[in-house]
Amino acid sequence: MAQESSKMASIRKWIADHKLRTVGCLWLTGIGSSIAYNWSRPSMKTSVKIIHARLHAQALTLAALAGAAAVEYYDHRFNPVAKVDKFTSQHLAPADKD
């Protein structure tokens, strides 16, 4: 049970660290599966199939972005340790003056 929770924590940490990559993968999966589903329906025109696939992928992307925002809010709200990412720490370092 403890190993399962540590695996879930590891997955959650990876998703939190790679939010845009996760949303992009969800978009690709969504548009691919929607195109596969729509192609199995022969009564639709090709342009309508592509439009429906784009709309389904767009809805999935919005849901993924909302989920990423919820994870970000949760991390900032309930994580007692202030997290500074690698990009922010570069700008917070003292600048060398020549």
C-alpha atoms as an extended CHARMM CRD file, in Angstrom:
* protein
*
        98  EXT
         1         1  MET       CA              0.0000000000        0.0000000000        0.0000000000  PROA      1               0.0000000000
         2         2  ALA       CA              2.8370000000        2.4010000000        0.8290000000  PROA      2               0.0000000000
         3         3  GLN       CA              4.5860000000        1.5980000000       -2.4430000000  PROA      3               0.0000000000
         4         4  GLU       CA              1.3730000000        2.3520000000       -4.3530000000  PROA      4               0.0000000000
         5         5  SER       CA              0.9890000000        5.7350000000       -2.6470000000  PROA      5               0.0000000000
         6         6  SER       CA              4.6220000000        6.6160000000       -3.3410000000  PROA      6               0.0000000000
         7         7  LYS       CA              4.1050000000        5.7230000000       -7.0100000000  PROA      7               0.0000000000
         8         8  MET       CA              1.0310000000        7.9770000000       -7.1400000000  PROA      8               0.0000000000
         9         9  ALA       CA              2.9990000000       10.7460000000       -5.4370000000  PROA      9               0.0000000000
        10        10  SER       CA              5.7630000000       10.3040000000       -8.0010000000  PROA      10              0.0000000000
        11        11  ILE       CA              3.2660000000       10.5160000000      -10.8770000000  PROA      11              0.0000000000
        12        12  ARG       CA              1.6230000000       13.5940000000       -9.3220000000  PROA      12              0.0000000000
        13        13  LYS       CA              5.0140000000       15.2760000000       -8.9120000000  PROA      13              0.0000000000
        14        14  TRP       CA              5.9290000000       14.5760000000      -12.5490000000  PROA      14              0.0000000000
        15        15  ILE       CA              2.6020000000       15.9980000000      -13.7310000000  PROA      15              0.0000000000
        16        16  ALA       CA              3.0520000000       19.0750000000      -11.5210000000  PROA      16              0.0000000000
        17        17  ASP       CA              6.5650000000       19.6270000000      -12.9040000000  PROA      17              0.0000000000
        18        18  HSD       CA              5.5480000000       19.0680000000      -16.5540000000  PROA      18              0.0000000000
        19        19  LYS       CA              2.1200000000       20.6780000000      -16.8220000000  PROA      19              0.0000000000
        20        20  LEU       CA              2.3830000000       21.8690000000      -20.4240000000  PROA      20              0.0000000000
        21        21  ARG       CA              3.8080000000       18.5660000000      -21.6130000000  PROA      21              0.0000000000
        22        22  THR       CA              0.9210000000       16.7590000000      -19.8860000000  PROA      22              0.0000000000
        23        23  VAL       CA             -1.6680000000       19.0370000000      -21.4990000000  PROA      23              0.0000000000
        24        24  GLY       CA             -0.0050000000       18.5580000000      -24.8990000000  PROA      24              0.0000000000
        25        25  CYS       CA             -0.0450000000       14.7760000000      -24.5350000000  PROA      25              0.0000000000
        26        26  LEU       CA             -3.7010000000       14.8850000000      -23.5150000000  PROA      26              0.0000000000
        27        27  TRP       CA             -4.4600000000       17.0270000000      -26.5640000000  PROA      27              0.0000000000
        28        28  LEU       CA             -2.6710000000       14.5940000000      -28.8920000000  PROA      28              0.0000000000
        29        29  THR       CA             -4.4420000000       11.6320000000      -27.3140000000  PROA      29              0.0000000000
        30        30  GLY       CA             -7.7900000000       13.3960000000      -27.5180000000  PROA      30              0.0000000000
        31        31  ILE       CA             -7.5020000000       14.4210000000      -31.1480000000  PROA      31              0.0000000000
        32        32  GLY       CA             -6.1220000000       11.0130000000      -32.1540000000  PROA      32              0.0000000000
        33        33  SER       CA             -8.8860000000        9.0670000000      -30.4390000000  PROA      33              0.0000000000
        34        34  SER       CA            -11.5510000000       11.4510000000      -31.7170000000  PROA      34              0.0000000000
        35        35  ILE       CA            -10.3160000000       11.1150000000      -35.3000000000  PROA      35              0.0000000000
        36        36  ALA       CA            -10.2580000000        7.3180000000      -34.9000000000  PROA      36              0.0000000000
        37        37  TYR       CA            -13.8220000000        7.3630000000      -33.5640000000  PROA      37              0.0000000000
        38        38  ASN       CA            -15.1040000000        9.7380000000      -36.2380000000  PROA      38              0.0000000000
        39        39  TRP       CA            -13.4420000000        7.7470000000      -39.0390000000  PROA      39              0.0000000000
        40        40  SER       CA            -15.4900000000        4.7240000000      -37.9930000000  PROA      40              0.0000000000
        41        41  ARG       CA            -18.6570000000        6.6550000000      -38.8920000000  PROA      41              0.0000000000
        42        42  PRO       CA            -18.9690000000        6.5330000000      -42.6930000000  PROA      42              0.0000000000
        43        43  SER       CA            -22.0220000000        8.7860000000      -42.9080000000  PROA      43              0.0000000000
        44        44  MET       CA            -20.0430000000       11.9720000000      -42.0590000000  PROA      44              0.0000000000
        45        45  LYS       CA            -18.0340000000       14.0930000000      -44.4780000000  PROA      45              0.0000000000
        46        46  THR       CA            -14.2710000000       14.3110000000      -43.9020000000  PROA      46              0.0000000000
        47        47  SER       CA            -14.3880000000       18.0070000000      -43.0590000000  PROA      47              0.0000000000
        48        48  VAL       CA            -17.0480000000       17.3880000000      -40.3910000000  PROA      48              0.0000000000
        49        49  LYS       CA            -14.9620000000       14.5520000000      -38.9260000000  PROA      49              0.0000000000
        50        50  ILE       CA            -11.9460000000       16.8360000000      -38.6090000000  PROA      50              0.0000000000
        51        51  ILE       CA            -14.0020000000       19.6540000000      -37.0860000000  PROA      51              0.0000000000
        52        52  HSD       CA            -15.5320000000       17.2890000000      -34.5100000000  PROA      52              0.0000000000
        53        53  ALA       CA            -12.0910000000       15.9070000000      -33.6500000000  PROA      53              0.0000000000
        54        54  ARG       CA            -10.7610000000       19.4330000000      -33.1120000000  PROA      54              0.0000000000
        55        55  LEU       CA            -13.7250000000       20.3590000000      -30.9050000000  PROA      55              0.0000000000
        56        56  HSD       CA            -13.3320000000       17.2290000000      -28.7830000000  PROA      56              0.0000000000
        57        57  ALA       CA             -9.6030000000       17.8500000000      -28.3830000000  PROA      57              0.0000000000
        58        58  GLN       CA            -10.2510000000       21.4970000000      -27.5020000000  PROA      58              0.0000000000
        59        59  ALA       CA            -12.7320000000       20.5140000000      -24.7820000000  PROA      59              0.0000000000
        60        60  LEU       CA            -10.2540000000       17.9790000000      -23.3930000000  PROA      60              0.0000000000
        61        61  THR       CA             -7.5030000000       20.6120000000      -23.4200000000  PROA      61              0.0000000000
        62        62  LEU       CA             -9.6550000000       23.0780000000      -21.4910000000  PROA      62              0.0000000000
        63        63  ALA       CA            -10.4100000000       20.3910000000      -18.9210000000  PROA      63              0.0000000000
        64        64  ALA       CA             -6.6970000000       19.5640000000      -18.6350000000  PROA      64              0.0000000000
        65        65  LEU       CA             -5.7990000000       23.2470000000      -18.1870000000  PROA      65              0.0000000000
        66        66  ALA       CA             -8.4600000000       23.5760000000      -15.4810000000  PROA      66              0.0000000000
        67        67  GLY       CA             -6.9930000000       20.5070000000      -13.7800000000  PROA      67              0.0000000000
        68        68  ALA       CA             -3.4710000000       21.9500000000      -14.0060000000  PROA      68              0.0000000000
        69        69  ALA       CA             -4.7330000000       25.2010000000      -12.4890000000  PROA      69              0.0000000000
        70        70  ALA       CA             -6.3730000000       23.2550000000       -9.6530000000  PROA      70              0.0000000000
        71        71  VAL       CA             -3.1230000000       21.3530000000       -8.9740000000  PROA      71              0.0000000000
        72        72  GLU       CA             -1.1620000000       24.6090000000       -8.9970000000  PROA      72              0.0000000000
        73        73  TYR       CA             -3.6480000000       26.2400000000       -6.6030000000  PROA      73              0.0000000000
        74        74  TYR       CA             -3.5370000000       23.2040000000       -4.3110000000  PROA      74              0.0000000000
        75        75  ASP       CA              0.2780000000       23.2110000000       -4.2700000000  PROA      75              0.0000000000
        76        76  HSD       CA              0.4970000000       26.9130000000       -3.4260000000  PROA      76              0.0000000000
        77        77  ARG       CA             -2.3490000000       26.8220000000       -0.9270000000  PROA      77              0.0000000000
        78        78  PHE       CA             -1.5530000000       23.6680000000        1.0480000000  PROA      78              0.0000000000
        79        79  ASN       CA              2.1810000000       23.1000000000        0.5420000000  PROA      79              0.0000000000
        80        80  PRO       CA              3.9060000000       24.5610000000        3.6080000000  PROA      80              0.0000000000
        81        81  VAL       CA              7.2900000000       24.7380000000        1.8910000000  PROA      81              0.0000000000
        82        82  ALA       CA              7.4980000000       27.6170000000       -0.5560000000  PROA      82              0.0000000000
        83        83  LYS       CA              8.4690000000       26.0790000000       -3.8540000000  PROA      83              0.0000000000
        84        84  VAL       CA             10.7660000000       28.0540000000       -6.1280000000  PROA      84              0.0000000000
        85        85  ASP       CA             11.1230000000       26.5940000000       -9.5850000000  PROA      85              0.0000000000
        86        86  LYS       CA             14.3930000000       26.4330000000      -11.5170000000  PROA      86              0.0000000000
        87        87  PHE       CA             13.5040000000       29.3950000000      -13.7640000000  PROA      87              0.0000000000
        88        88  THR       CA             12.6100000000       31.7210000000      -10.9060000000  PROA      88              0.0000000000
        89        89  SER       CA             15.7670000000       30.8260000000       -8.9920000000  PROA      89              0.0000000000
        90        90  GLN       CA             17.8660000000       31.9490000000      -11.9750000000  PROA      90              0.0000000000
        91        91  HSD       CA             16.3450000000       35.4190000000      -11.7960000000  PROA      91              0.0000000000
        92        92  LEU       CA             16.5820000000       35.6430000000       -8.0070000000  PROA      92              0.0000000000
        93        93  ALA       CA             20.3290000000       34.9870000000       -7.9830000000  PROA      93              0.0000000000
        94        94  PRO       CA             22.4740000000       38.0990000000       -7.5290000000  PROA      94              0.0000000000
        95        95  ALA       CA             23.7070000000       39.4500000000      -10.8350000000  PROA      95              0.0000000000
        96        96  ASP       CA             27.4400000000       39.6450000000      -11.4830000000  PROA      96              0.0000000000
        97        97  LYS       CA             28.4850000000       43.2020000000      -12.2260000000  PROA      97              0.0000000000
        98        98  ASP       CA             31.4180000000       43.7800000000      -14.5310000000  PROA      98              0.0000000000
